[in-house]
Amino acid sequence: MKERPYHHLPDGTFRNPEGSPQRDASFNWSFKIFNEEKKKLNINIPQDHVINKKEILENLKKYKNKDYVAWIGHATFLIKLGNTTIITDPVFEKNMGPLIFGPKRYVDPAINLKEIPEVNLFLLTHNHYDHLSTRTIQRFPYKKAKVLAPLKLGKYFTRNGYSDVKEMDWYDEIKLNDLKITFVPAVHWSKRSLWDTNKTLWGNFLIEYKDKKILFACDTGYGNIYKELGEKYGPIDLTFINIGAYNFYPMAPRKDKSIYHANPEEALNIAQDLKSKKVIGMHWGTVVLSLEPIMEPSVRFKNATNMYGYHKDDAIIFKIGETRKLEDLLQ
């Protein structure tokens, strides 16, 4: 009988890789405290944080025959590689939650769902509401796209008319056009209700294209697994990684520290472990999920580069709606 992998528990739930940090028992979540602290945040958006809609659409048209990356907001990107256009964790709603509930975004998606170019590949990293939106899945205009999702998440697509859905376990591989995609571990968790904690898997996608390796991270905290992934798959050419949603103090025992969401310094540490040449900071500047100042992540991300062997230009920050050619990002 095949031995059960470490991350598969006997009750059918999942856990993080061996040696990952554990949740501090003194973390005491409180909606009341969170909402009181949230009111203290300044939600003034610098004018240059978001690109004009007309320019966004013009750039997507201009680069349609190039390899490019475009940031729609939060963890939603369009990534065009050869004949494959990828969308990551698309959420096009005003709020990150069921129906009208959940945190409301303070920056709209860069473009509307109807305005996105044709997508061939839909990548879903995990089931949290700011990554898996059932309303976006229902309204998605390209349901013939291949969907790659973690174990036990395929149902969200198959019951909404998608015809090509593959659930993946850690280290599963698949080939599509001229891409090879491997689903690899992350340090995170899953939950959409009171009854389903860790009943579905989470993870990162490693995309190999021509002679390049691109890693798109699920939400993740820092863990020893990244040294292992760096040894197994590195060097990585470009890593997308979360740099926001890390401060839950005073509910958490430590300020600016979350085991499930890397802070900007930890994001660079993960990239260093992966032997990543360039790093794109994402999962910030869109919606209040935690209590750090809303524009702080990008500043800390840039300022910490030298500590982890990077130049400031290696830590890449997009404006919402910005499109850049892949060759320019990799220079």
Disulfide bonds with the S-S distance in Angstrom:
none
